[in-house]
Amino acid sequence: MTHPAAATVPLHTPALRAENIRKAFVSGQQHTQVLDGLTLDIDAGELTLISGPSGCGKSTLLAILSGLQKVDSGRVQALGSELGQLDLRALERFRLQHTGFVFQGFNLFPALSAFEQVELPLNHMGLSREEARRRAQQSLEEVGLAHRTRLRPSELSGGEKQRVAIARALAKEPELLFADEPTSALDAANGQMIIDILHRIAHTHGTTVLCVSHDPRLVVHADRVLAMEDGRILSDRRTRAPLVDNKETPS
């Protein structure tokens, strides 16, 4: 027999939670309300896609949930910690230890090899040199770049650069992975491959992956799709995302 109180006990705590958050940007006398009273929970171990047209507030929402921007009002919780209560140093430590980021511009250092790109942030996490090198190699292998580790960004294709960026985030073994328009600089085949990799990371590592994109081709590859417009969530639906494990990926 089920105890009556059991129905009131939450089954799980969301990895990310936004409660009635508001964010506006002011330029001179112009006041732009980007988010107005938005509430949202993001579950762990899934690839959640926030879709919508440019300027709808999705990148701002991602920045707030990842701690890169502060809210004007409301609460943001990540892994049970309220980000608004952390000082700058604690927030930086939280991002270093628990989060990974993938951006549309790759953010790679021109002078470093793919291996060095991935290894670099690990050196700031207090890992031994051996552990840092092991993680870097393993992450590059996971994204299909074991044969390209010594190449610099100028020697890599766009798809390979983004895979290096994903490997760099993955090597930290983050609980939270944020991707801001990760396919906007890529063609359709490479864009699909990047989403497949992010989806695989969510399901094999239990990582919470939150991706924003205005690319409608990516919708079918997410576990959950949130459609935004004018700072509001218009729809929230789950999909049956195909998990592709293709060894012969585009370059």
C-alpha positions as a Markdown table, in Angstrom:
| # | Residue | x | y | z |
|---|---|---|---|---|
| 1 | Met | 0.0 | 0.0 | 0.0 |
| 2 | Thr | 1.3 | 3.4 | -0.9 |
| 3 | His | 1.5 | 5.9 | 2.0 |
| 4 | Pro | -0.7 | 8.9 | 1.3 |
| 5 | Ala | 2.2 | 11.3 | 1.9 |
| 6 | Ala | 4.3 | 9.7 | -0.8 |
| 7 | Ala | 2.4 | 11.5 | -3.5 |
| 8 | Thr | 3.7 | 14.8 | -2.2 |
| 9 | Val | 7.4 | 13.9 | -2.1 |
| 10 | Pro | 9.3 | 15.1 | -5.2 |
| 11 | Leu | 10.7 | 12.3 | -7.3 |
| 12 | His | 13.9 | 14.2 | -8.0 |
| 13 | Thr | 15.5 | 17.6 | -7.8 |
| 14 | Pro | 15.9 | 19.4 | -11.1 |
| 15 | Ala | 19.5 | 20.0 | -12.2 |
| 16 | Leu | 18.6 | 23.6 | -13.0 |
| 17 | Arg | 15.7 | 25.7 | -11.8 |
| 18 | Ala | 14.7 | 29.2 | -12.6 |
| 19 | Glu | 11.9 | 30.8 | -10.5 |
| 20 | Asn | 10.2 | 33.9 | -11.7 |
| 21 | Ile | 13.3 | 35.4 | -13.2 |
| 22 | Arg | 13.4 | 38.8 | -14.8 |
| 23 | Lys | 16.1 | 40.4 | -16.9 |
| 24 | Ala | 16.2 | 43.7 | -18.7 |
| 25 | Phe | 18.9 | 45.6 | -20.6 |
| 26 | Val | 19.1 | 49.4 | -20.5 |
| 27 | Ser | 20.8 | 51.4 | -23.2 |
| 28 | Gly | 20.4 | 55.2 | -22.7 |
| 29 | Gln | 16.7 | 55.7 | -22.4 |
| 30 | Gln | 15.8 | 52.4 | -24.0 |
| 31 | His | 14.6 | 49.7 | -21.6 |
| 32 | Thr | 14.3 | 46.2 | -23.1 |
| 33 | Gln | 12.7 | 43.5 | -21.0 |
| 34 | Val | 14.3 | 40.3 | -22.2 |
| 35 | Leu | 12.9 | 37.8 | -19.6 |
| 36 | Asp | 9.8 | 38.6 | -17.5 |
| 37 | Gly | 8.7 | 36.2 | -14.8 |
| 38 | Leu | 10.1 | 33.0 | -16.4 |
| 39 | Thr | 9.9 | 29.8 | -14.4 |
| 40 | Leu | 11.6 | 26.6 | -15.6 |
| 41 | Asp | 13.0 | 23.3 | -14.4 |
| 42 | Ile | 15.7 | 21.3 | -16.4 |
| 43 | Asp | 16.1 | 17.6 | -15.7 |
| 44 | Ala | 19.5 | 15.8 | -15.4 |
| 45 | Gly | 20.8 | 13.4 | -18.0 |
| 46 | Glu | 18.9 | 14.9 | -20.9 |
| 47 | Leu | 19.6 | 17.1 | -23.9 |
| 48 | Thr | 17.2 | 20.0 | -23.6 |
| 49 | Leu | 17.0 | 22.3 | -26.6 |
| 50 | Ile | 15.8 | 25.9 | -26.3 |
| 51 | Ser | 14.7 | 27.0 | -29.8 |
| 52 | Gly | 13.4 | 30.2 | -31.2 |
| 53 | Pro | 14.2 | 33.2 | -33.4 |
| 54 | Ser | 17.1 | 35.5 | -32.8 |
| 55 | Gly | 16.4 | 38.0 | -30.1 |
| 56 | Cys | 13.8 | 35.9 | -28.3 |
| 57 | Gly | 15.9 | 35.7 | -25.1 |
| 58 | Lys | 17.2 | 32.2 | -25.3 |
| 59 | Ser | 20.9 | 33.0 | -25.1 |
| 60 | Thr | 20.2 | 35.3 | -22.2 |
| 61 | Leu | 18.4 | 32.5 | -20.4 |
| 62 | Leu | 21.3 | 30.2 | -21.0 |
| 63 | Ala | 23.8 | 32.8 | -19.7 |
| 64 | Ile | 21.6 | 33.2 | -16.5 |
| 65 | Leu | 21.2 | 29.5 | -15.9 |
| 66 | Ser | 25.0 | 29.0 | -16.3 |
| 67 | Gly | 25.9 | 31.9 | -13.9 |
| 68 | Leu | 27.4 | 34.1 | -16.6 |
| 69 | Gln | 24.8 | 36.7 | -16.0 |
| 70 | Lys | 22.8 | 37.8 | -13.0 |
| 71 | Val | 19.0 | 38.2 | -12.9 |
| 72 | Asp | 17.3 | 41.4 | -11.9 |
| 73 | Ser | 15.0 | 39.4 | -9.7 |
| 74 | Gly | 14.0 | 35.8 | -9.1 |
| 75 | Arg | 16.0 | 32.8 | -8.2 |
| 76 | Val | 18.3 | 30.5 | -10.1 |
| 77 | Gln | 19.4 | 27.2 | -8.7 |
| 78 | Ala | 22.1 | 24.9 | -10.2 |
| 79 | Leu | 22.8 | 21.5 | -8.7 |
| 80 | Gly | 21.0 | 22.7 | -5.6 |
| 81 | Ser | 23.1 | 25.8 | -5.2 |
| 82 | Glu | 21.4 | 29.2 | -5.4 |
| 83 | Leu | 23.7 | 31.1 | -7.8 |
| 84 | Gly | 22.6 | 34.5 | -6.6 |
| 85 | Gln | 24.0 | 33.8 | -3.2 |
| 86 | Leu | 27.5 | 33.0 | -4.4 |
| 87 | Asp | 30.2 | 35.7 | -4.5 |
| 88 | Leu | 32.3 | 36.1 | -7.7 |
| 89 | Arg | 35.1 | 33.8 | -6.5 |
| 90 | Ala | 32.6 | 31.1 | -5.5 |
| 91 | Leu | 30.7 | 31.4 | -8.7 |
| 92 | Glu | 33.9 | 31.1 | -10.8 |
| 93 | Arg | 34.9 | 28.0 | -8.7 |
| 94 | Phe | 31.4 | 26.5 | -9.3 |
| 95 | Arg | 31.7 | 27.0 | -13.1 |
| 96 | Leu | 35.2 | 25.5 | -13.2 |
| 97 | Gln | 34.3 | 22.4 | -11.2 |
| 98 | His | 30.7 | 21.7 | -12.4 |
| 99 | Thr | 30.1 | 23.2 | -15.8 |
| 100 | Gly | 31.3 | 23.0 | -19.4 |
| 101 | Phe | 30.6 | 25.5 | -22.3 |
| 102 | Val | 30.5 | 25.2 | -26.0 |
| 103 | Phe | 30.0 | 28.3 | -28.1 |
| 104 | Gln | 29.3 | 29.0 | -31.8 |
| 105 | Gly | 32.7 | 30.6 | -32.3 |
| 106 | Phe | 34.7 | 27.6 | -31.0 |
| 107 | Asn | 36.9 | 29.8 | -28.7 |
| 108 | Leu | 40.1 | 28.0 | -29.5 |
| 109 | Phe | 43.6 | 29.3 | -29.0 |
| 110 | Pro | 45.4 | 29.6 | -32.4 |
| 111 | Ala | 48.8 | 28.5 | -31.1 |
| 112 | Leu | 47.6 | 25.4 | -29.3 |
| 113 | Ser | 47.1 | 21.9 | -30.6 |
| 114 | Ala | 43.8 | 20.1 | -30.2 |
| 115 | Phe | 45.3 | 18.1 | -27.3 |
| 116 | Glu | 46.6 | 21.2 | -25.6 |
| 117 | Gln | 43.2 | 23.0 | -26.0 |
| 118 | Val | 41.5 | 20.2 | -24.1 |
| 119 | Glu | 44.2 | 19.8 | -21.5 |
| 120 | Leu | 44.5 | 23.5 | -20.6 |
| 121 | Pro | 41.4 | 23.9 | -18.4 |
| 122 | Leu | 42.2 | 20.7 | -16.6 |
| 123 | Asn | 45.5 | 22.2 | -15.3 |
| 124 | His | 43.4 | 24.7 | -13.4 |
| 125 | Met | 41.3 | 22.1 | -11.6 |
| 126 | Gly | 44.1 | 20.7 | -9.5 |
| 127 | Leu | 44.4 | 17.4 | -11.4 |
| 128 | Ser | 47.7 | 15.6 | -11.7 |
| 129 | Arg | 49.5 | 15.9 | -15.1 |
| 130 | Glu | 48.8 | 12.2 | -15.7 |
| 131 | Glu | 45.1 | 12.5 | -15.0 |
| 132 | Ala | 44.8 | 15.7 | -17.1 |
| 133 | Arg | 46.5 | 14.0 | -20.1 |
| 134 | Arg | 44.3 | 10.8 | -19.7 |
| 135 | Arg | 41.1 | 12.8 | -19.7 |
| 136 | Ala | 42.2 | 14.9 | -22.6 |
| 137 | Gln | 43.0 | 11.9 | -24.7 |
| 138 | Gln | 39.9 | 10.1 | -23.7 |
| 139 | Ser | 37.6 | 13.0 | -24.6 |
| 140 | Leu | 39.2 | 13.6 | -28.0 |
| 141 | Glu | 38.8 | 9.9 | -28.7 |
| 142 | Glu | 35.1 | 10.1 | -27.7 |
| 143 | Val | 34.4 | 12.8 | -30.2 |
| 144 | Gly | 36.3 | 11.0 | -33.0 |
| 145 | Leu | 39.5 | 13.1 | -33.0 |
| 146 | Ala | 42.1 | 10.6 | -31.7 |
| 147 | His | 44.0 | 11.0 | -35.1 |
| 148 | Arg | 43.9 | 14.9 | -35.0 |
| 149 | Thr | 45.3 | 15.6 | -31.5 |
| 150 | Arg | 48.4 | 17.4 | -32.7 |
| 151 | Leu | 46.8 | 19.7 | -35.2 |
| 152 | Arg | 46.1 | 23.4 | -34.5 |
| 153 | Pro | 42.8 | 25.2 | -35.3 |
| 154 | Ser | 44.1 | 26.4 | -38.7 |
| 155 | Glu | 44.5 | 22.8 | -39.7 |
| 156 | Leu | 41.1 | 21.7 | -38.7 |
| 157 | Ser | 37.7 | 22.0 | -40.4 |
| 158 | Gly | 34.8 | 23.8 | -38.7 |
| 159 | Gly | 33.2 | 20.5 | -37.6 |
| 160 | Glu | 36.5 | 19.4 | -36.1 |
| 161 | Lys | 37.0 | 22.7 | -34.3 |
| 162 | Gln | 33.6 | 22.3 | -32.6 |
| 163 | Arg | 34.4 | 18.7 | -31.6 |
| 164 | Val | 37.6 | 20.0 | -30.0 |
| 165 | Ala | 35.5 | 22.5 | -28.1 |
| 166 | Ile | 33.1 | 19.7 | -27.0 |
| 167 | Ala | 36.1 | 17.5 | -25.9 |
| 168 | Arg | 37.5 | 20.4 | -23.9 |
| 169 | Ala | 34.2 | 20.8 | -22.0 |
| 170 | Leu | 33.7 | 17.0 | -21.7 |
| 171 | Ala | 37.2 | 16.4 | -20.2 |
| 172 | Lys | 36.2 | 18.4 | -17.1 |
| 173 | Glu | 33.5 | 15.7 | -16.5 |
| 174 | Pro | 30.9 | 18.4 | -15.8 |
| 175 | Glu | 27.5 | 17.8 | -14.4 |
| 176 | Leu | 26.2 | 20.7 | -16.5 |
| 177 | Leu | 27.1 | 21.4 | -20.2 |
| 178 | Phe | 25.9 | 24.6 | -21.9 |
| 179 | Ala | 25.9 | 25.0 | -25.7 |
| 180 | Asp | 25.1 | 28.3 | -27.2 |
| 181 | Glu | 24.4 | 28.0 | -31.0 |
| 182 | Pro | 26.9 | 25.2 | -31.4 |
| 183 | Thr | 25.9 | 24.5 | -35.0 |
| 184 | Ser | 25.4 | 28.0 | -36.4 |
| 185 | Ala | 28.8 | 28.0 | -38.1 |
| 186 | Leu | 28.5 | 24.5 | -39.5 |
| 187 | Asp | 26.7 | 22.9 | -42.5 |
| 188 | Ala | 23.8 | 20.6 | -41.9 |
| 189 | Ala | 25.8 | 17.3 | -41.7 |
| 190 | Asn | 28.3 | 18.6 | -39.2 |
| 191 | Gly | 25.5 | 20.4 | -37.3 |
| 192 | Gln | 23.6 | 17.1 | -36.9 |
| 193 | Met | 26.8 | 15.3 | -35.8 |
| 194 | Ile | 27.4 | 17.9 | -33.1 |
| 195 | Ile | 23.9 | 17.4 | -31.7 |
| 196 | Asp | 24.3 | 13.6 | -31.8 |
| 197 | Ile | 27.5 | 14.0 | -29.8 |
| 198 | Leu | 25.8 | 16.2 | -27.2 |
| 199 | His | 22.9 | 13.8 | -27.0 |
| 200 | Arg | 25.2 | 10.9 | -26.4 |
| 201 | Ile | 27.1 | 12.8 | -23.7 |
| 202 | Ala | 23.8 | 13.4 | -21.9 |
| 203 | His | 22.8 | 9.7 | -22.0 |
| 204 | Thr | 26.1 | 8.0 | -21.4 |
| 205 | His | 27.6 | 10.4 | -18.8 |
| 206 | Gly | 24.4 | 11.5 | -17.2 |
| 207 | Thr | 25.3 | 15.1 | -18.0 |
| 208 | Thr | 22.6 | 17.8 | -18.1 |
| 209 | Val | 23.0 | 19.3 | -21.5 |
| 210 | Leu | 21.3 | 22.6 | -22.3 |
| 211 | Cys | 21.5 | 23.9 | -25.9 |
| 212 | Val | 20.1 | 27.0 | -27.5 |
| 213 | Ser | 19.6 | 27.2 | -31.2 |
| 214 | His | 17.4 | 28.8 | -33.8 |
| 215 | Asp | 18.1 | 25.9 | -36.2 |
| 216 | Pro | 14.9 | 23.9 | -36.7 |
| 217 | Arg | 16.9 | 20.9 | -38.1 |
| 218 | Leu | 18.1 | 20.2 | -34.6 |
| 219 | Val | 14.8 | 19.8 | -32.9 |
| 220 | Val | 14.4 | 16.0 | -33.5 |
| 221 | His | 17.7 | 15.3 | -31.8 |
| 222 | Ala | 16.8 | 16.7 | -28.4 |
| 223 | Asp | 15.0 | 14.8 | -25.6 |
| 224 | Arg | 13.0 | 18.0 | -24.8 |
| 225 | Val | 12.3 | 21.1 | -26.8 |
| 226 | Leu | 11.4 | 24.4 | -25.3 |
| 227 | Ala | 10.2 | 27.0 | -27.9 |
| 228 | Met | 10.7 | 30.6 | -26.9 |
| 229 | Glu | 9.4 | 33.9 | -28.3 |
| 230 | Asp | 9.7 | 37.4 | -26.8 |
| 231 | Gly | 11.2 | 36.1 | -23.6 |
| 232 | Arg | 8.4 | 33.6 | -23.0 |
| 233 | Ile | 8.2 | 29.8 | -23.3 |
| 234 | Leu | 5.5 | 29.1 | -25.8 |
| 235 | Ser | 5.7 | 25.3 | -25.7 |
| 236 | Asp | 7.4 | 22.5 | -23.9 |
| 237 | Arg | 7.4 | 19.1 | -25.4 |
| 238 | Arg | 9.4 | 15.9 | -25.3 |
| 239 | Thr | 10.6 | 14.0 | -28.3 |
| 240 | Arg | 12.0 | 10.5 | -29.0 |
| 241 | Ala | 15.4 | 11.6 | -29.9 |
| 242 | Pro | 17.4 | 9.2 | -32.1 |
| 243 | Leu | 20.8 | 8.3 | -30.6 |
| 244 | Val | 23.2 | 8.0 | -33.5 |
| 245 | Asp | 26.5 | 6.2 | -33.0 |
| 246 | Asn | 28.2 | 6.7 | -36.4 |
| 247 | Lys | 31.9 | 6.1 | -36.4 |
| 248 | Glu | 32.3 | 7.7 | -39.8 |
| 249 | Thr | 31.4 | 11.3 | -39.0 |
| 250 | Pro | 31.8 | 14.3 | -41.2 |
| 251 | Ser | 35.0 | 16.3 | -40.9 |
